[in-house]
Amino acid sequence: MKNIKLLTFVVFLLAAAGCKDEENAKLVIRLTDSPGDYEAVNIDIQGIEVHGEGGWTSLPNVNSGTYNLLDFTDGRETVLTSTEYPAGRISQIRLLLGPENSVSIDGEDLPLETPSAQQSGLKLLLNAELSAGITYAVLLDFDAARSIVHTGSGKHMLKPVIKVISEAQDGAIAGEVVPAELNVAVFAISGKDTLGTSYVPIGSTDFFVGGLPAGTYTLGFDPGELSGYQQISKENIPVTLGTVTPAGTTEIPVK
């Protein structure tokens, strides 16, 4: 329990800043590319919308701009946005494209026209269930070779072919700690490392420790040296990606 003692003071000070919103999931949308036989394929990304249980929502903090897809081949990728999003089911992503799309062939930059049906946004099916407190990565795998159509008039048309891959990046542990008249620091420990913390203030009993890699954890509970209650631990708590593990109710005993 040495780790618990050292970290308790820090957690009490920083708990408000470090707590994860238990009503939201975290959504990280990345862009990558399957190679194409071009010198450059520039795509103008202006925004991203997600269709969830409440309809369409524009995501904040999108890194808008023109991206050369060939910069993101061979496993390379870039983050388009990382944001909180309400837990629940999402069915579609809409990629909003600007006018600055082009392809480079034999040293010449040629404009890519966008079909009128896609000018209001490119809709991509997703169908994912987001759990509160869990981080999800959504990878947009843009197939450059199949996304560019050569028309009979010598023009080039952008008809994006994108594979959408989503997966959970972490797991979480949730439970209760009593009695409610205590300030309790809760630590998720794997081996000798503390990988997550939560703080339960007086009057509350619920705790939630998110952002945890898959594995088996020990939960440490520290009510503080002057509380008159003991530090205790609960062992063998399994965590899997995309899942919130219930840890039940833990009662802190009197010294």
C-alpha positions, 0 to 999 in steps of 0.5 A, a space after each residue: 500500500 506504499 503507492 497509495 500513501 504517496 499519492 493520496 495528497 496529490 489526488 485530493 488536490 487534483 481530483 476535480 481536474 482528473 475525474 472523467 465525465 461518467 456520462 460521456 465517452 471519449 471519441 478519437 477520430 483518426 485518418 489513415 490511407 491505403 496506398 494509391 498510385 499518385 504523387 499526392 491526393 489532397 483532401 480538404 476536411 472542414 468538419 465532422 458530424 456524428 449521428 447519435 441518439 439525439 440526431 446529428 452533432 457537430 464535433 468540436 476541435 476538429 483539425 480542419 485543413 487539407 491533408 495529403 492522404 499519401 502522408 498517412 500510408 504504411 500504418 501512419 495516421 493523424 488525429 482529426 479530433 479528440 472529444 467527449 461525446 454522450 454515451 449511447 449508440 452512434 450510427 453514422 459519421 459525416 465528413 464535411 469536405 471543402 473545395 480544395 481537393 486535388 490529385 497530383 499526376 506527373 507533377 501536375 496538380 489537378 482539381 478533384 470534383 465532388 459529386 453533388 450528392 456528397 457536397 452536404 457531407 460524406 456519410 459513413 456507417 458506424 453502428 457503435 455503442 459507446 459506454 460512459 467513461 471509455 475511450 473509443 478510436 474511430 479510424 477512417 481508412 481512406 482508399 486513395 486508389 479507389 476514391 478517384 474516378 477518371 471521367 470521359 471528359 478528362 476530369 477527375 472525380 472524388 468519390 471517397 471509398 472509406 473503411 470505418 474501424 472503431 474499437 475501444 481503447 481502454 476499460 474502467 472500474 466502478 463501485 461504491 465505498 462506505 461510509 459516506 462521511 469519509 473522503 476516500 482516495 481510490 487507486 487502481 494498481 497493476 503490479 507496482 504501478 498506479 494506473 488510475 485514481 478516483 476521489 470520493 468526497 464526503 456525502 458521496 459513495 460512488 467511484 469511477 476509475 477510467 482510462 485503464 488498459 486491460 489487465 487485473 487490478 488491485 483497488 486501494 482505498 485510502 480514507 486519510 491518516 486522520 480519519 480514524 479508518 483503515 487503508 484497505 485493498 480489494 484484489 483481482 479486479 479484471 478489466 477488459 477493453 470497452 467494459 466498465 467492471 463493477 467492483 461492488 460496495 466496499 466498506 472501510 473499517 474503523 482502525 
